[in-house]
């Protein structure tokens, strides 16, 4: 017996219900970060960004400030 919802059933959910579903799916993916290995290019980019941060930790901005700037546009 297949209890998996169909795409039509998922799309028929309210926006709030779909957001909660996406959050639950994302949380289940985040529980297993090794299941999504990084490419060499992604790892190099993360290493570069980490090195930039270590050189000048004050150069960045907190997410709350960045988000406020984006919303204000």
N, CA, C and O atoms as a Maestro MAE file, in Angstrom:
{
 s_m_m2io_version
 :::
 2.0.0
}

f_m_ct {
 s_m_title
 :::
 protein
 m_atom[292] {
  # First column is atom index #
  i_m_mmod_type
  r_m_x_coord
  r_m_y_coord
  r_m_z_coord
  i_m_residue_number
  s_m_chain_name
  s_m_pdb_residue_name
  s_m_pdb_atom_name
  i_m_atomic_number
  :::
  1 25 0.849 -1.179 0.000 1 A "UNK " " N  " 7
  2 3 0.000 0.000 0.000 1 A "UNK " " CA " 6
  3 2 0.894 1.242 0.000 1 A "UNK " " C  " 6
  4 15 1.682 1.431 0.927 1 A "UNK " " O  " 8
  5 25 0.783 2.087 -1.019 2 A "UNK " " N  " 7
  6 3 1.593 3.293 -1.143 2 A "UNK " " CA " 6
  7 2 0.862 4.470 -0.503 2 A "UNK " " C  " 6
  8 15 -0.211 4.866 -0.956 2 A "UNK " " O  " 8
  9 25 1.452 5.024 0.553 3 A "UNK " " N  " 7
  10 3 0.841 6.166 1.245 3 A "UNK " " CA " 6
  11 2 1.494 7.491 0.856 3 A "UNK " " C  " 6
  12 15 1.190 8.530 1.443 3 A "UNK " " O  " 8
  13 25 2.392 7.456 -0.135 4 A "UNK " " N  " 7
  14 3 3.051 8.671 -0.576 4 A "UNK " " CA " 6
  15 2 2.050 9.613 -1.226 4 A "UNK " " C  " 6
  16 15 1.241 9.186 -2.049 4 A "UNK " " O  " 8
  17 25 2.098 10.896 -0.863 5 A "UNK " " N  " 7
  18 3 1.170 11.846 -1.486 5 A "UNK " " CA " 6
  19 2 1.560 12.105 -2.940 5 A "UNK " " C  " 6
  20 15 2.737 12.067 -3.297 5 A "UNK " " O  " 8
  21 25 0.573 12.364 -3.753 6 A "UNK " " N  " 7
  22 3 0.832 12.718 -5.144 6 A "UNK " " CA " 6
  23 2 1.162 14.206 -5.219 6 A "UNK " " C  " 6
  24 15 0.901 14.958 -4.280 6 A "UNK " " O  " 8
  25 25 1.729 14.613 -6.323 7 A "UNK " " N  " 7
  26 3 2.021 16.032 -6.518 7 A "UNK " " CA " 6
  27 2 0.738 16.847 -6.460 7 A "UNK " " C  " 6
  28 15 0.725 17.941 -5.897 7 A "UNK " " O  " 8
  29 25 -0.333 16.331 -7.031 8 A "UNK " " N  " 7
  30 3 -1.621 17.041 -7.003 8 A "UNK " " CA " 6
  31 2 -2.093 17.243 -5.570 8 A "UNK " " C  " 6
  32 15 -2.616 18.305 -5.232 8 A "UNK " " O  " 8
  33 25 -1.912 16.230 -4.724 9 A "UNK " " N  " 7
  34 3 -2.314 16.357 -3.326 9 A "UNK " " CA " 6
  35 2 -1.460 17.390 -2.600 9 A "UNK " " C  " 6
  36 15 -1.963 18.169 -1.790 9 A "UNK " " O  " 8
  37 25 -0.173 17.388 -2.897 10 A "UNK " " N  " 7
  38 3 0.725 18.354 -2.255 10 A "UNK " " CA " 6
  39 2 0.368 19.770 -2.684 10 A "UNK " " C  " 6
  40 15 0.296 20.670 -1.848 10 A "UNK " " O  " 8
  41 25 0.146 19.976 -3.971 11 A "UNK " " N  " 7
  42 3 -0.181 21.307 -4.485 11 A "UNK " " CA " 6
  43 2 -1.521 21.803 -3.941 11 A "UNK " " C  " 6
  44 15 -1.749 23.009 -3.842 11 A "UNK " " O  " 8
  45 25 -2.396 20.878 -3.595 12 A "UNK " " N  " 7
  46 3 -3.700 21.288 -3.069 12 A "UNK " " CA " 6
  47 2 -3.636 21.734 -1.602 12 A "UNK " " C  " 6
  48 15 -4.604 22.287 -1.080 12 A "UNK " " O  " 8
  49 25 -2.504 21.495 -0.943 13 A "UNK " " N  " 7
  50 3 -2.353 21.961 0.442 13 A "UNK " " CA " 6
  51 2 -2.306 23.487 0.484 13 A "UNK " " C  " 6
  52 15 -1.991 24.131 -0.516 13 A "UNK " " O  " 8
  53 25 -2.616 24.052 1.630 14 A "UNK " " N  " 7
  54 3 -2.498 25.504 1.781 14 A "UNK " " CA " 6
  55 2 -1.018 25.890 1.723 14 A "UNK " " C  " 6
  56 15 -0.140 25.042 1.887 14 A "UNK " " O  " 8
  57 25 -0.759 27.146 1.493 15 A "UNK " " N  " 7
  58 3 0.629 27.624 1.441 15 A "UNK " " CA " 6
  59 2 1.331 27.315 2.762 15 A "UNK " " C  " 6
  60 15 2.474 26.858 2.765 15 A "UNK " " O  " 8
  61 25 0.662 27.560 3.867 16 A "UNK " " N  " 7
  62 3 1.256 27.286 5.175 16 A "UNK " " CA " 6
  63 2 1.615 25.808 5.317 16 A "UNK " " C  " 6
  64 15 2.692 25.474 5.809 16 A "UNK " " O  " 8
  65 25 0.719 24.930 4.890 17 A "UNK " " N  " 7
  66 3 0.979 23.492 4.980 17 A "UNK " " CA " 6
  67 2 2.142 23.080 4.075 17 A "UNK " " C  " 6
  68 15 2.955 22.237 4.454 17 A "UNK " " O  " 8
  69 25 2.222 23.674 2.877 18 A "UNK " " N  " 7
  70 3 3.330 23.354 1.970 18 A "UNK " " CA " 6
  71 2 4.653 23.857 2.519 18 A "UNK " " C  " 6
  72 15 5.678 23.191 2.375 18 A "UNK " " O  " 8
  73 25 4.642 25.028 3.148 19 A "UNK " " N  " 7
  74 3 5.871 25.547 3.757 19 A "UNK " " CA " 6
  75 2 6.330 24.614 4.873 19 A "UNK " " C  " 6
  76 15 7.518 24.307 4.978 19 A "UNK " " O  " 8
  77 25 5.391 24.164 5.707 20 A "UNK " " N  " 7
  78 3 5.751 23.229 6.783 20 A "UNK " " CA " 6
  79 2 6.282 21.918 6.211 20 A "UNK " " C  " 6
  80 15 7.197 21.324 6.781 20 A "UNK " " O  " 8
  81 25 5.724 21.464 5.103 21 A "UNK " " N  " 7
  82 3 6.198 20.250 4.451 21 A "UNK " " CA " 6
  83 2 7.622 20.440 3.936 21 A "UNK " " C  " 6
  84 15 8.477 19.576 4.131 21 A "UNK " " O  " 8
  85 25 7.875 21.564 3.284 22 A "UNK " " N  " 7
  86 3 9.221 21.852 2.775 22 A "UNK " " CA " 6
  87 2 10.217 21.932 3.930 22 A "UNK " " C  " 6
  88 15 11.329 21.414 3.826 22 A "UNK " " O  " 8
  89 25 9.830 22.572 5.020 23 A "UNK " " N  " 7
  90 3 10.717 22.660 6.184 23 A "UNK " " CA " 6
  91 2 11.024 21.268 6.728 23 A "UNK " " C  " 6
  92 15 12.166 20.979 7.084 23 A "UNK " " O  " 8
  93 25 10.015 20.411 6.794 24 A "UNK " " N  " 7
  94 3 10.226 19.046 7.289 24 A "UNK " " CA " 6
  95 2 11.155 18.271 6.352 24 A "UNK " " C  " 6
  96 15 12.021 17.522 6.804 24 A "UNK " " O  " 8
  97 25 10.970 18.456 5.059 25 A "UNK " " N  " 7
  98 3 11.838 17.786 4.090 25 A "UNK " " CA " 6
  99 2 13.259 18.296 4.239 25 A "UNK " " C  " 6
  100 15 14.204 17.507 4.266 25 A "UNK " " O  " 8
  101 25 13.419 19.621 4.337 26 A "UNK " " N  " 7
  102 3 14.759 20.203 4.474 26 A "UNK " " CA " 6
  103 2 15.431 19.705 5.751 26 A "UNK " " C  " 6
  104 15 16.614 19.366 5.735 26 A "UNK " " O  " 8
  105 25 14.689 19.660 6.852 27 A "UNK " " N  " 7
  106 3 15.252 19.169 8.114 27 A "UNK " " CA " 6
  107 2 15.716 17.721 7.970 27 A "UNK " " C  " 6
  108 15 16.752 17.345 8.518 27 A "UNK " " O  " 8
  109 25 14.955 16.908 7.237 28 A "UNK " " N  " 7
  110 3 15.346 15.514 7.058 28 A "UNK " " CA " 6
  111 2 16.616 15.405 6.219 28 A "UNK " " C  " 6
  112 15 17.421 14.499 6.432 28 A "UNK " " O  " 8
  113 25 16.801 16.313 5.274 29 A "UNK " " N  " 7
  114 3 18.025 16.327 4.464 29 A "UNK " " CA " 6
  115 2 19.198 16.794 5.315 29 A "UNK " " C  " 6
  116 15 20.286 16.224 5.233 29 A "UNK " " O  " 8
  117 25 18.994 17.818 6.127 30 A "UNK " " N  " 7
  118 3 20.058 18.379 6.955 30 A "UNK " " CA " 6
  119 2 20.560 17.393 8.005 30 A "UNK " " C  " 6
  120 15 21.684 17.521 8.490 30 A "UNK " " O  " 8
  121 25 19.737 16.414 8.356 31 A "UNK " " N  " 7
  122 3 20.163 15.398 9.312 31 A "UNK " " CA " 6
  123 2 21.265 14.503 8.752 31 A "UNK " " C  " 6
  124 15 21.952 13.816 9.508 31 A "UNK " " O  " 8
  125 25 21.434 14.510 7.442 32 A "UNK " " N  " 7
  126 3 22.410 13.641 6.781 32 A "UNK " " CA " 6
  127 2 23.266 14.455 5.806 32 A "UNK " " C  " 6
  128 15 23.202 14.227 4.598 32 A "UNK " " O  " 8
  129 25 24.067 15.402 6.311 33 A "UNK " " N  " 7
  130 3 24.834 16.277 5.414 33 A "UNK " " CA " 6
  131 2 25.831 15.523 4.533 33 A "UNK " " C  " 6
  132 15 26.174 16.000 3.452 33 A "UNK " " O  " 8
  133 25 26.296 14.366 4.975 34 A "UNK " " N  " 7
  134 3 27.252 13.610 4.165 34 A "UNK " " CA " 6
  135 2 26.621 13.012 2.916 34 A "UNK " " C  " 6
  136 15 27.333 12.575 2.011 34 A "UNK " " O  " 8
  137 25 25.313 12.989 2.857 35 A "UNK " " N  " 7
  138 3 24.620 12.455 1.691 35 A "UNK " " CA " 6
  139 2 24.729 13.392 0.492 35 A "UNK " " C  " 6
  140 15 24.460 12.988 -0.639 35 A "UNK " " O  " 8
  141 25 25.120 14.637 0.735 36 A "UNK " " N  " 7
  142 3 25.285 15.624 -0.335 36 A "UNK " " CA " 6
  143 2 26.734 16.106 -0.349 36 A "UNK " " C  " 6
  144 15 27.029 17.182 0.171 36 A "UNK " " O  " 8
  145 25 27.625 15.337 -0.927 37 A "UNK " " N  " 7
  146 3 29.036 15.725 -0.913 37 A "UNK " " CA " 6
  147 2 29.269 16.999 -1.727 37 A "UNK " " C  " 6
  148 15 28.561 17.282 -2.694 37 A "UNK " " O  " 8
  149 25 30.273 17.750 -1.309 38 A "UNK " " N  " 7
  150 3 30.648 18.970 -2.024 38 A "UNK " " CA " 6
  151 2 31.543 18.626 -3.202 38 A "UNK " " C  " 6
  152 15 32.337 17.687 -3.147 38 A "UNK " " O  " 8
  153 25 31.401 19.398 -4.260 39 A "UNK " " N  " 7
  154 3 32.331 19.256 -5.379 39 A "UNK " " CA " 6
  155 2 33.645 19.922 -4.980 39 A "UNK " " C  " 6
  156 15 33.694 20.660 -3.996 39 A "UNK " " O  " 8
  157 25 34.691 19.669 -5.728 40 A "UNK " " N  " 7
  158 3 35.979 20.311 -5.451 40 A "UNK " " CA " 6
  159 2 35.843 21.827 -5.548 40 A "UNK " " C  " 6
  160 15 36.412 22.556 -4.735 40 A "UNK " " O  " 8
  161 25 35.089 22.303 -6.542 41 A "UNK " " N  " 7
  162 3 34.908 23.748 -6.715 41 A "UNK " " CA " 6
  163 2 34.168 24.353 -5.522 41 A "UNK " " C  " 6
  164 15 34.528 25.433 -5.054 41 A "UNK " " O  " 8
  165 25 33.131 23.660 -5.025 42 A "UNK " " N  " 7
  166 3 32.391 24.165 -3.867 42 A "UNK " " CA " 6
  167 2 33.278 24.199 -2.628 42 A "UNK " " C  " 6
  168 15 33.248 25.166 -1.866 42 A "UNK " " O  " 8
  169 25 34.074 23.138 -2.424 43 A "UNK " " N  " 7
  170 3 34.976 23.100 -1.274 43 A "UNK " " CA " 6
  171 2 36.019 24.219 -1.359 43 A "UNK " " C  " 6
  172 15 36.330 24.853 -0.350 43 A "UNK " " O  " 8
  173 25 36.557 24.462 -2.548 44 A "UNK " " N  " 7
  174 3 37.532 25.537 -2.737 44 A "UNK " " CA " 6
  175 2 36.911 26.893 -2.433 44 A "UNK " " C  " 6
  176 15 37.542 27.745 -1.807 44 A "UNK " " O  " 8
  177 25 35.678 27.091 -2.875 45 A "UNK " " N  " 7
  178 3 34.988 28.360 -2.614 45 A "UNK " " CA " 6
  179 2 34.757 28.549 -1.120 45 A "UNK " " C  " 6
  180 15 34.966 29.644 -0.598 45 A "UNK " " O  " 8
  181 25 34.331 27.506 -0.432 46 A "UNK " " N  " 7
  182 3 34.142 27.604 1.018 46 A "UNK " " CA " 6
  183 2 35.456 27.889 1.725 46 A "UNK " " C  " 6
  184 15 35.503 28.699 2.651 46 A "UNK " " O  " 8
  185 25 36.525 27.229 1.295 47 A "UNK " " N  " 7
  186 3 37.848 27.484 1.886 47 A "UNK " " CA " 6
  187 2 38.280 28.930 1.653 47 A "UNK " " C  " 6
  188 15 38.835 29.567 2.548 47 A "UNK " " O  " 8
  189 25 38.023 29.451 0.437 48 A "UNK " " N  " 7
  190 3 38.385 30.834 0.131 48 A "UNK " " CA " 6
  191 2 37.612 31.802 1.016 48 A "UNK " " C  " 6
  192 15 38.178 32.751 1.559 48 A "UNK " " O  " 8
  193 25 36.312 31.555 1.154 49 A "UNK " " N  " 7
  194 3 35.480 32.437 1.988 49 A "UNK " " CA " 6
  195 2 35.896 32.370 3.451 49 A "UNK " " C  " 6
  196 15 35.903 33.390 4.139 49 A "UNK " " O  " 8
  197 25 36.242 31.178 3.934 50 A "UNK " " N  " 7
  198 3 36.696 31.026 5.320 50 A "UNK " " CA " 6
  199 2 38.002 31.796 5.529 50 A "UNK " " C  " 6
  200 15 38.169 32.466 6.548 50 A "UNK " " O  " 8
  201 25 38.925 31.705 4.571 51 A "UNK " " N  " 7
  202 3 40.195 32.440 4.666 51 A "UNK " " CA " 6
  203 2 39.940 33.945 4.672 51 A "UNK " " C  " 6
  204 15 40.571 34.674 5.437 51 A "UNK " " O  " 8
  205 25 39.021 34.418 3.827 52 A "UNK " " N  " 7
  206 3 38.670 35.843 3.818 52 A "UNK " " CA " 6
  207 2 38.122 36.267 5.178 52 A "UNK " " C  " 6
  208 15 38.484 37.325 5.694 52 A "UNK " " O  " 8
  209 25 37.266 35.459 5.746 53 A "UNK " " N  " 7
  210 3 36.699 35.765 7.065 53 A "UNK " " CA " 6
  211 2 37.800 35.832 8.121 53 A "UNK " " C  " 6
  212 15 37.811 36.746 8.945 53 A "UNK " " O  " 8
  213 25 38.711 34.886 8.104 54 A "UNK " " N  " 7
  214 3 39.777 34.871 9.107 54 A "UNK " " CA " 6
  215 2 40.680 36.093 8.982 54 A "UNK " " C  " 6
  216 15 41.210 36.573 9.984 54 A "UNK " " O  " 8
  217 25 40.861 36.604 7.758 55 A "UNK " " N  " 7
  218 3 41.674 37.802 7.546 55 A "UNK " " CA " 6
  219 2 41.011 39.031 8.148 55 A "UNK " " C  " 6
  220 15 41.693 39.890 8.707 55 A "UNK " " O  " 8
  221 25 39.681 39.127 8.039 56 A "UNK " " N  " 7
  222 3 38.963 40.307 8.517 56 A "UNK " " CA " 6
  223 2 37.536 39.943 8.917 56 A "UNK " " C  " 6
  224 15 36.603 40.136 8.137 56 A "UNK " " O  " 8
  225 25 37.362 39.413 10.138 57 A "UNK " " N  " 7
  226 3 36.020 38.985 10.572 57 A "UNK " " CA " 6
  227 2 34.989 40.110 10.598 57 A "UNK " " C  " 6
  228 15 33.792 39.845 10.492 57 A "UNK " " O  " 8
  229 25 35.427 41.350 10.735 58 A "UNK " " N  " 7
  230 3 34.494 42.475 10.816 58 A "UNK " " CA " 6
  231 2 34.022 42.946 9.444 58 A "UNK " " C  " 6
  232 15 33.150 43.810 9.359 58 A "UNK " " O  " 8
  233 25 34.582 42.393 8.374 59 A "UNK " " N  " 7
  234 3 34.239 42.865 7.028 59 A "UNK " " CA " 6
  235 2 32.824 42.479 6.614 59 A "UNK " " C  " 6
  236 15 32.222 43.157 5.781 59 A "UNK " " O  " 8
  237 25 32.294 41.427 7.167 60 A "UNK " " N  " 7
  238 3 30.961 40.968 6.798 60 A "UNK " " CA " 6
  239 2 29.881 41.680 7.589 60 A "UNK " " C  " 6
  240 15 30.154 42.586 8.377 60 A "UNK " " O  " 8
  241 25 28.656 41.253 7.364 61 A "UNK " " N  " 7
  242 3 27.514 41.810 8.087 61 A "UNK " " CA " 6
  243 2 26.660 40.659 8.585 61 A "UNK " " C  " 6
  244 15 26.567 39.622 7.928 61 A "UNK " " O  " 8
  245 25 26.035 40.833 9.746 62 A "UNK " " N  " 7
  246 3 25.145 39.786 10.249 62 A "UNK " " CA " 6
  247 2 23.951 39.578 9.306 62 A "UNK " " C  " 6
  248 15 23.523 40.505 8.618 62 A "UNK " " O  " 8
  249 25 23.424 38.351 9.286 63 A "UNK " " N  " 7
  250 3 22.301 38.015 8.418 63 A "UNK " " CA " 6
  251 2 21.141 38.969 8.636 63 A "UNK " " C  " 6
  252 15 20.487 39.358 7.669 63 A "UNK " " O  " 8
  253 25 20.863 39.360 9.875 64 A "UNK " " N  " 7
  254 3 19.725 40.243 10.134 64 A "UNK " " CA " 6
  255 2 19.873 41.569 9.380 64 A "UNK " " C  " 6
  256 15 18.886 42.106 8.877 64 A "UNK " " O  " 8
  257 25 21.090 42.094 9.299 65 A "UNK " " N  " 7
  258 3 21.324 43.351 8.560 65 A "UNK " " CA " 6
  259 2 21.197 43.133 7.055 65 A "UNK " " C  " 6
  260 15 20.588 43.943 6.356 65 A "UNK " " O  " 8
  261 25 21.763 42.052 6.566 66 A "UNK " " N  " 7
  262 3 21.686 41.760 5.128 66 A "UNK " " CA " 6
  263 2 20.229 41.576 4.723 66 A "UNK " " C  " 6
  264 15 19.787 42.120 3.711 66 A "UNK " " O  " 8
  265 25 19.487 40.809 5.514 67 A "UNK " " N  " 7
  266 3 18.080 40.563 5.213 67 A "UNK " " CA " 6
  267 2 17.295 41.876 5.209 67 A "UNK " " C  " 6
  268 15 16.470 42.099 4.323 67 A "UNK " " O  " 8
  269 25 17.548 42.748 6.196 68 A "UNK " " N  " 7
  270 3 16.855 44.043 6.276 68 A "UNK " " CA " 6
  271 2 17.140 44.882 5.032 68 A "UNK " " C  " 6
  272 15 16.238 45.533 4.503 68 A "UNK " " O  " 8
  273 25 18.394 44.873 4.559 69 A "UNK " " N  " 7
  274 3 18.744 45.633 3.352 69 A "UNK " " CA " 6
  275 2 18.003 45.083 2.129 69 A "UNK " " C  " 6
  276 15 17.518 45.845 1.293 69 A "UNK " " O  " 8
  277 25 17.924 43.774 2.038 70 A "UNK " " N  " 7
  278 3 17.248 43.147 0.891 70 A "UNK " " CA " 6
  279 2 15.756 43.494 0.912 70 A "UNK " " C  " 6
  280 15 15.186 43.852 -0.119 70 A "UNK " " O  " 8
  281 25 15.136 43.390 2.070 71 A "UNK " " N  " 7
  282 3 13.705 43.672 2.195 71 A "UNK " " CA " 6
  283 2 13.400 45.137 1.919 71 A "UNK " " C  " 6
  284 15 12.346 45.465 1.376 71 A "UNK " " O  " 8
  285 25 14.322 46.013 2.292 72 A "UNK " " N  " 7
  286 3 14.118 47.456 2.117 72 A "UNK " " CA " 6
  287 2 14.157 47.897 0.656 72 A "UNK " " C  " 6
  288 15 13.709 48.999 0.339 72 A "UNK " " O  " 8
  289 25 14.674 47.076 -0.222 73 A "UNK " " N  " 7
  290 3 14.789 47.455 -1.651 73 A "UNK " " CA " 6
  291 2 13.468 47.575 -2.314 73 A "UNK " " C  " 6
  292 15 13.401 47.884 -3.504 73 A "UNK " " O  " 8
  :::
 }
 m_bond[291] {
  # First column is bond index #
  i_m_from
  i_m_to
  i_m_order
  :::
  1 1 2 1
  2 2 3 1
  3 3 4 2
  4 3 5 1
  5 5 6 1
  6 6 7 1
  7 7 8 2
  8 7 9 1
  9 9 10 1
  10 10 11 1
  11 11 12 2
  12 11 13 1
  13 13 14 1
  14 14 15 1
  15 15 16 2
  16 15 17 1
  17 17 18 1
  18 18 19 1
  19 19 20 2
  20 19 21 1
  21 21 22 1
  22 22 23 1
  23 23 24 2
  24 23 25 1
  25 25 26 1
  26 26 27 1
  27 27 28 2
  28 27 29 1
  29 29 30 1
  30 30 31 1
  31 31 32 2
  32 31 33 1
  33 33 34 1
  34 34 35 1
  35 35 36 2
  36 35 37 1
  37 37 38 1
  38 38 39 1
  39 39 40 2
  40 39 41 1
  41 41 42 1
  42 42 43 1
  43 43 44 2
  44 43 45 1
  45 45 46 1
  46 46 47 1
  47 47 48 2
  48 47 49 1
  49 49 50 1
  50 50 51 1
  51 51 52 2
  52 51 53 1
  53 53 54 1
  54 54 55 1
  55 55 56 2
  56 55 57 1
  57 57 58 1
  58 58 59 1
  59 59 60 2
  60 59 61 1
  61 61 62 1
  62 62 63 1
  63 63 64 2
  64 63 65 1
  65 65 66 1
  66 66 67 1
  67 67 68 2
  68 67 69 1
  69 69 70 1
  70 70 71 1
  71 71 72 2
  72 71 73 1
  73 73 74 1
  74 74 75 1
  75 75 76 2
  76 75 77 1
  77 77 78 1
  78 78 79 1
  79 79 80 2
  80 79 81 1
  81 81 82 1
  82 82 83 1
  83 83 84 2
  84 83 85 1
  85 85 86 1
  86 86 87 1
  87 87 88 2
  88 87 89 1
  89 89 90 1
  90 90 91 1
  91 91 92 2
  92 91 93 1
  93 93 94 1
  94 94 95 1
  95 95 96 2
  96 95 97 1
  97 97 98 1
  98 98 99 1
  99 99 100 2
  100 99 101 1
  101 101 102 1
  102 102 103 1
  103 103 104 2
  104 103 105 1
  105 105 106 1
  106 106 107 1
  107 107 108 2
  108 107 109 1
  109 109 110 1
  110 110 111 1
  111 111 112 2
  112 111 113 1
  113 113 114 1
  114 114 115 1
  115 115 116 2
  116 115 117 1
  117 117 118 1
  118 118 119 1
  119 119 120 2
  120 119 121 1
  121 121 122 1
  122 122 123 1
  123 123 124 2
  124 123 125 1
  125 125 126 1
  126 126 127 1
  127 127 128 2
  128 127 129 1
  129 129 130 1
  130 130 131 1
  131 131 132 2
  132 131 133 1
  133 133 134 1
  134 134 135 1
  135 135 136 2
  136 135 137 1
  137 137 138 1
  138 138 139 1
  139 139 140 2
  140 139 141 1
  141 141 142 1
  142 142 143 1
  143 143 144 2
  144 143 145 1
  145 145 146 1
  146 146 147 1
  147 147 148 2
  148 147 149 1
  149 149 150 1
  150 150 151 1
  151 151 152 2
  152 151 153 1
  153 153 154 1
  154 154 155 1
  155 155 156 2
  156 155 157 1
  157 157 158 1
  158 158 159 1
  159 159 160 2
  160 159 161 1
  161 161 162 1
  162 162 163 1
  163 163 164 2
  164 163 165 1
  165 165 166 1
  166 166 167 1
  167 167 168 2
  168 167 169 1
  169 169 170 1
  170 170 171 1
  171 171 172 2
  172 171 173 1
  173 173 174 1
  174 174 175 1
  175 175 176 2
  176 175 177 1
  177 177 178 1
  178 178 179 1
  179 179 180 2
  180 179 181 1
  181 181 182 1
  182 182 183 1
  183 183 184 2
  184 183 185 1
  185 185 186 1
  186 186 187 1
  187 187 188 2
  188 187 189 1
  189 189 190 1
  190 190 191 1
  191 191 192 2
  192 191 193 1
  193 193 194 1
  194 194 195 1
  195 195 196 2
  196 195 197 1
  197 197 198 1
  198 198 199 1
  199 199 200 2
  200 199 201 1
  201 201 202 1
  202 202 203 1
  203 203 204 2
  204 203 205 1
  205 205 206 1
  206 206 207 1
  207 207 208 2
  208 207 209 1
  209 209 210 1
  210 210 211 1
  211 211 212 2
  212 211 213 1
  213 213 214 1
  214 214 215 1
  215 215 216 2
  216 215 217 1
  217 217 218 1
  218 218 219 1
  219 219 220 2
  220 219 221 1
  221 221 222 1
  222 222 223 1
  223 223 224 2
  224 223 225 1
  225 225 226 1
  226 226 227 1
  227 227 228 2
  228 227 229 1
  229 229 230 1
  230 230 231 1
  231 231 232 2
  232 231 233 1
  233 233 234 1
  234 234 235 1
  235 235 236 2
  236 235 237 1
  237 237 238 1
  238 238 239 1
  239 239 240 2
  240 239 241 1
  241 241 242 1
  242 242 243 1
  243 243 244 2
  244 243 245 1
  245 245 246 1
  246 246 247 1
  247 247 248 2
  248 247 249 1
  249 249 250 1
  250 250 251 1
  251 251 252 2
  252 251 253 1
  253 253 254 1
  254 254 255 1
  255 255 256 2
  256 255 257 1
  257 257 258 1
  258 258 259 1
  259 259 260 2
  260 259 261 1
  261 261 262 1
  262 262 263 1
  263 263 264 2
  264 263 265 1
  265 265 266 1
  266 266 267 1
  267 267 268 2
  268 267 269 1
  269 269 270 1
  270 270 271 1
  271 271 272 2
  272 271 273 1
  273 273 274 1
  274 274 275 1
  275 275 276 2
  276 275 277 1
  277 277 278 1
  278 278 279 1
  279 279 280 2
  280 279 281 1
  281 281 282 1
  282 282 283 1
  283 283 284 2
  284 283 285 1
  285 285 286 1
  286 286 287 1
  287 287 288 2
  288 287 289 1
  289 289 290 1
  290 290 291 1
  291 291 292 2
  :::
 }
}
